[in-house]
Amino acid sequence: MHAKGLVKKNQSNMKILSKLLVIIGALNWGLVGLLNFDLVATLFGKKSVISKLVYILVGLSGVYLIMIYKEKYSYLKKYWHTKGEKKYSGKQYSWSGIP
């Protein structure tokens, strides 16, 4: 396998791991909000190093996914504006052709 394929595979693994961690974080916050129950703290200890590591990894995963989707959105925005179609004006009714 050449280097380019290996980089793509590592990026996809990183994206999958990040999504999994963000889902874990979202479920944990949902439990905290609904039942005042912190699953991570219950499993690993309230102030343990492992709990802190899980919280840090969840936060970093969220930042990583924001960067990926921001990059993806900026690419799509450039792509849409170069197709020669009408640009989105920001008005809610602009899709209908009403000026």
VOSE-314846 format. One record per residue (C-alpha): z, x, y. Coordinates in Angstrom, 3 decimals, always signed. Layout:
// residues N
- Z | X | Y;
...
END
This chain:
// residues 99
- +0.000 | +0.000 | +0.000;
- -0.922 | +1.394 | +3.392;
- +1.441 | +1.621 | +6.363;
- +0.077 | -1.426 | +8.204;
- +0.711 | -3.711 | +5.225;
- +4.189 | -2.286 | +4.769;
- +5.057 | -2.939 | +8.421;
- +3.845 | -6.551 | +8.152;
- +5.870 | -7.062 | +4.970;
- +8.998 | -5.625 | +6.635;
- +8.446 | -7.853 | +9.674;
- +8.083 | -10.947 | +7.508;
- +11.241 | -10.024 | +5.558;
- +13.077 | -9.493 | +8.858;
- +11.840 | -12.860 | +10.127;
- +12.981 | -14.625 | +6.945;
- +16.403 | -12.956 | +7.086;
- +16.732 | -13.810 | +10.783;
- +15.855 | -17.450 | +10.184;
- +18.367 | -17.629 | +7.331;
- +21.122 | -16.149 | +9.495;
- +20.336 | -18.503 | +12.379;
- +20.496 | -21.463 | +9.988;
- +23.871 | -20.229 | +8.702;
- +25.081 | -19.907 | +12.295;
- +23.826 | -23.368 | +13.200;
- +25.512 | -24.945 | +10.190;
- +28.731 | -23.094 | +10.974;
- +28.681 | -24.294 | +14.599;
- +27.926 | -27.815 | +13.410;
- +30.990 | -27.703 | +11.182;
- +33.081 | -26.309 | +14.032;
- +31.890 | -29.068 | +16.357;
- +32.242 | -31.940 | +13.906;
- +35.264 | -30.990 | +11.835;
- +36.838 | -28.062 | +13.682;
- +36.189 | -26.031 | +10.506;
- +34.876 | -22.451 | +10.716;
- +33.260 | -21.735 | +7.335;
- +32.643 | -18.035 | +8.044;
- +36.284 | -17.489 | +9.023;
- +37.423 | -19.408 | +5.949;
- +35.261 | -17.354 | +3.594;
- +35.841 | -13.899 | +5.058;
- +39.048 | -14.177 | +7.073;
- +39.630 | -15.229 | +10.656;
- +39.574 | -11.784 | +12.279;
- +38.068 | -9.692 | +9.493;
- +35.384 | -7.078 | +10.016;
- +33.004 | -9.021 | +7.753;
- +33.382 | -12.213 | +9.828;
- +32.723 | -10.269 | +12.993;
- +29.673 | -8.659 | +11.387;
- +28.310 | -12.066 | +10.338;
- +28.743 | -13.412 | +13.886;
- +27.027 | -10.326 | +15.368;
- +24.124 | -10.555 | +12.895;
- +23.666 | -14.267 | +13.642;
- +23.532 | -13.514 | +17.369;
- +21.101 | -10.615 | +16.936;
- +18.927 | -12.783 | +14.701;
- +18.736 | -15.415 | +17.421;
- +17.695 | -12.808 | +19.989;
- +15.091 | -11.386 | +17.566;
- +13.579 | -14.832 | +16.948;
- +13.502 | -15.585 | +20.680;
- +11.556 | -12.363 | +21.262;
- +9.104 | -13.154 | +18.459;
- +8.430 | -16.686 | +19.658;
- +8.211 | -15.607 | +23.295;
- +5.582 | -13.046 | +22.317;
- +3.745 | -15.662 | +20.251;
- +3.860 | -18.189 | +23.090;
- +2.552 | -15.701 | +25.655;
- -0.362 | -14.878 | +23.328;
- -1.166 | -18.575 | +22.861;
- -0.881 | -19.201 | +26.596;
- -3.444 | -16.455 | +27.269;
- -5.668 | -17.816 | +24.486;
- -5.599 | -21.373 | +25.843;
- -6.396 | -20.233 | +29.379;
- -9.398 | -18.165 | +28.296;
- -11.168 | -20.876 | +26.288;
- -12.799 | -22.338 | +29.386;
- -11.036 | -25.664 | +29.017;
- -9.094 | -27.351 | +31.782;
- -5.835 | -25.596 | +32.445;
- -2.635 | -27.546 | +31.988;
- -1.438 | -28.506 | +35.446;
- +2.096 | -29.333 | +34.394;
- +1.634 | -33.027 | +35.117;
- +2.578 | -35.369 | +32.330;
- -0.675 | -37.345 | +32.503;
- -3.072 | -34.401 | +32.839;
- -4.181 | -34.657 | +29.193;
- -5.827 | -38.026 | +29.873;
- -8.237 | -36.681 | +32.485;
- -6.594 | -38.567 | +35.329;
- -6.522 | -36.252 | +38.362;
END
